[in-house]
Structure formats: C-alpha cells, structure tokens
C-alpha cells in the first residue's frame, strides 16, 4: 500500500477527523439558504381567524383536513413553481424546504400541521439571524464521551405532555430508555424515541445547561443492535433548531432527561457576529 493510500485509510478511521467533518457539515447546513437560521416566523392559523398574517401575502384558512390559500396577482406568489392567483388547497409540506409548494420570491411558505393545528412557516434566506450567524461553538472532540449503552424498550410506547419552546405543551412520543455509564461511574439513562429508520432520539439537559451550553440539546444515537447495544456519543450532541431561530417549537426534555453532571462535549451554543 502506498503512503497516500495508507494516509487516506487512517483519516477515514480517525474518529476525531470524522467528528470534525461532521461539525463542518453541521455549520454549513445551519448557514445554508433554507437552514434553520432562515425561519423568520411560525404563524398558527388559529391565531389569525381572518386568514391574514402580517408580512405574509395571501389569505390562509384552516379548512379542517387542509389549508385553503387565496391569493391575488399582486401578492406575487407562486405555487408549484408557477405564478399563482386564485384558490388552492394545501396539505402539510413534508419534503425539503426549497421544494415546498408555495413561494414568494426567494421565500418559502411551508404548511405545517401539529396535533390537528395548522400553521404557515416563513423561511427567508435574507433573515437577520442568518446574516448575524458566526458559527457553532462546540467542545473539543473527547473519546471519553463516547459511551457504550443499551436500549431498553418500554412494553408499549408512551406519550408525555411536555412544554415546547413556544410556551405550549404538546405530546412527546417515547419508546424506551438508553442506559449507560458516565464519567462518575454511575448508571444513567435517557428516555428516547425511535425514528422510522430505527435510530434513537433524545431531548436532554445537563448540570450546566443554560450556562455554558444552550438550555437543552438533542442526541441521536444510531439504531441499537439485535442485543440492544448502542453507542452514546455526546460529542455529537446537537443544538435544537430553536437555538438558531425562536420560531421553532422544539420540545423541552421530559422528566428524567436532565443529567446530574455537565456535558462539555458536542454543540454548545450558536455564535453571532
């Protein structure tokens, strides 16, 4: 094997370099035109019974199973990439933000549904938050924060009502716990959800949340193996979307998901100019 080939293989197997690439991708995603920094508003239609939303053209009405958008030519709106005037029925947008059905210039107006309530989200690449973004503060990679854990499923899934970042309470679906040993040698656990691909997702806080790091973070371990073994890598703790823009509705940690020790690894805070 040549030196170049050996070096490349070593780089691929270097967890520190792999984490650095992950962190770089995270910063690039946050700064992208339709990343989380571009969200300039989440407008619940129940708060706008006349269908008019300040700063958002058109009239938006909750029609139960769908949203009805009515627009005039002077509103400057497009639907499915074509100039639009008239009335159209819309379901929830579930794909990438750039591909959402409704746009106004570079802005994307995304239809959202949560627990039977409809909203319109306004993603604007020219948002003040995106212009002020200066990066993501993260702790240095530390292999000591890569912990072995095991997934213990509940007998049946649970839904807990937890407060969200917008001050409202909503259901948070949970499927089990991840149990692991931390630096203090004690056993700890986090309640987690199971994603469609089998990977896990936790909302957690720690002893320093709200001080040296954001008030809570996300953790996304991979899918457990057949015996339930899973890697819990706090180096990849994530800032939630609401750390980048106030208009997200991230859930707060459920009871039991505040760790009694500080976690100085992973993403800590958003940096601004």
N, C-alpha and C positions, 0 to 999 in steps of 0.2 A: 504493500500500500504506500502511495506517495505521501509526502508530508502534507500536501494540500488536502488530500482525502482524509488523512488522519485528523487534521485540524478541524475539518468540517464535521466529521463524526463526533469529535469531542464537543464541539459547540452545540450540536444537536442534543447531546446527552447532558449538557451543563444546565442544571435547574435554575441557577442564578441568571444565566443569559436568557433562558426560556422565560423567566419571570420578567426580565427587562423588556423583552419583545411584547409580552402580554401588556405590560404597563404602557408602553408606547402606543399600542393599538387602542387601549382604553382612552388615552388622551386624544388621539386622532378622532375617535368616534365621538367623544364629547364635543370636540370643536367642529365637527362636520356641519354642513349647512342645515341639516334636519336632525341633528343630535339633540340631546335633552336641553341644551342651552337655548335652543330656538323656540321652546314652548313659551309663548307670551300670554296665554290665557286658557283656562278651562271654564267654560260657561255652561252651567246646568240650566236646561230649558225650563225647569220648574221655577227658576228664579226670574224668568222672562216670559210671563204669560201672554204678552202681546207679540211674542216672536221676534222682537227687535233686540239685538245685542250691540251695545256701544262698541264702535270701532270695527264691527263685523258686518259686511253688507248682506243684503237679503233678509228674508223673514223665515224663521226656523220654528216649526211647530211640532210638538210631540203628538203623534197620531197612534200611540199605543205600541204596535209592533214595528213601526218605522218612524222616521223623521221626514216631514214634508218641507222642502225648501222652495220658496218662491222668490224669484229674482227678476229684476228689470235689466234691460240692456245697459243702462248707465251704471249698474252695480259692478260691471267689469268682471263678472265671474265666468269660470269655465267648469264644465262637468265632463269627465272622461276625456279631457284634453281638447274639448271643443267649446267655443264661446256659447254661453248659455243665457237664455231669458225664458221665463215661463215657470212651470212647476215640475218638480221631480221628487220621487220618493226614494229615501236613502236608508240603508241598513248600516250597521256598525262597520267601520273600516278595520280590517284585521291584518292587512299587509304592511309593507314598509311605508313610512311616511311620504316619501316622494311619489308613491303610486296611489295616494288617496284620491278619491273621485273628484273632490271639489277644490278649486284653487282660485286665488286672486293674485295675479302676477306671480311672484316667487313664493307667496304664502300658500300654505296648505291648510285647509279647514277639514279637520278629521272628526268624523262622527263617532262618539263613544257611548257605550251602554254599560252601566254598572247597577246590578240589583234592580233592574226594571226602570232605572232613571237614565234619561238621555242627556248628553252634553255635546258641545262643539269645542274642539281644541284648535287653537290658532298657533301654528308653527311658522315662525318668521325668521328667515336666515339673517335678517338685519336687526335682531333683538339686541337690547342693551346688554343683556347677560353674556351673549356670545361675543360682543365687542370687548367686554371687560375681562374675559377669561384669560388667565395666565398659566394654567396648568393644574395638575392634581398633586398635592402633597401626599407622599406615601412613605411608610417606614422602609428602611433598607431590607433587602431580602435576608431572611434568617431561617436556616433549615430547622432550627429548634421549634419553629411554629408550624412545621409540617407534622401533624399528629395522626396516629392510627386510631380509627374509631370503628364503631359498629352501629348499624342501623337496626333499631328495634321498632317494628311496625305496631301500631295500635290494632286492636281486634277489628275496629271499624273506623273510618275517617271521622274526624271531628271538625266542627265549625265553631270558632270563637268570635265573639264580637270584640273588636279592638278599635281603638281610636286611630284615625288616619291623619295625615299631615295637614289636611284641610279642616280639621276640627270635627269631622263627622265620624261616626262609628260604622264599621262595615264588617261583614263576615270574613274571617280568615280561615281557609281550609288547611287542616293539618293531618298528616298521615302517620306520624310516629316520632321517634326521638333518635338523635345521633348521640351516642355515649362515647366519651374519650377521656384520656388522662392528660392533664395540662402540666405546666411548669411546677405547680405546687405539689405534684404527686397525687393529687386527689382526683376522683372521678367526677366529671361534669357532663351535662347533657344539654342539648338544644332541641326544641320542638321544630319539626321540619315538615314541609310539603314535598310531595313527589311530583315532578314535572312530567309532561307527556312522554319525554324520551327516557324516563327512569332516573334522571338526575335529581338531586335534592336541593332544597332552597330553604334558607333560614333567615329570619329577621332577628338581629341580636344587638344588644348593647353590652358595654363592659364598665369597669370601675372608673374609667377616665372619659367615657362618652360625654360629649357636651363641653369638654375642656380641651384636652389635647387632640381629640378627634371629634368628628361630627356626632350628633346626638344618638344615632344608631346607624347600623350598616347591614348589608346583605352578605350572605355567604352561600356559595353554590358548589357544594361537593359533587363529584361525579356520581354515577349510579353505583350502588353497592354491588359486590359480587354475590354469588349464589349463597355464601355463608353470612352475608350481611356486612362484610368488611368494607370499609370506605376510608378514603384519605380526607382528613380535615385540615386544609391548608389555609391558615389565617393570613398568609402572605397575599392571598387573593381575595381578602375581604374587600367588598365593593361599597363605594358611596351609593346611596339610593338616588334615583332620579331627582327627588325633591331637594337634594343637596345642590343641584345645578340650577333648578328653577322652582319657584314657590308654587307653581300651578299644578304640580303632580300631587297625587293623592296616596302616597306610599303609606302602607300600614306600619304602625309602631310595633315594637317587639311584644309578643304575647307574654302573659305571666310565665315566669320561669326561664325566660331567654335573656336575662341580664346577668352576665358573668361576674363573679366577685373579684376578678383581677383585671388589670389593664392589659389591653392587646395593642401594643405599639406597632404591629405589623399591618400590611395591607394599605389600602387607600384611607387617608385620614381626613383631609379637608380639600375643598376646592380653593384654588388660588386666583386672586383677581389683581388686575393692574392697579 
